[in-house]
């Protein structure tokens, strides 16, 4: 299988729609690196907290097409919000 690597810098609360963002192809190998100074929540039902310096990894072989999950930063004055989300959009077949 081939794929296109996507990277997004996140600096504010953001809602993702992987069905639209990938034109229906879905995403595999999703990672969220917190390279900022504030923790953030991945609001997808589990509401996982990702602290500064931590990496969230979703090891999946089936493309994810969630229509709404959100990255929400905790409010911490005088600290910067920053995260990098990477994922692969499959193109073609095996």
Buried (B, 14 or more C-beta within 10 A) or exposed (E): EEBEEBEBEBEEEBEBEBBEBBEEBBBBBBBBBBBBBBBBBBBBEEEEEBEBEBEBEBEEEEBBBBEEBBBBBEEEEEBEBBBBBBBBBBEEEE
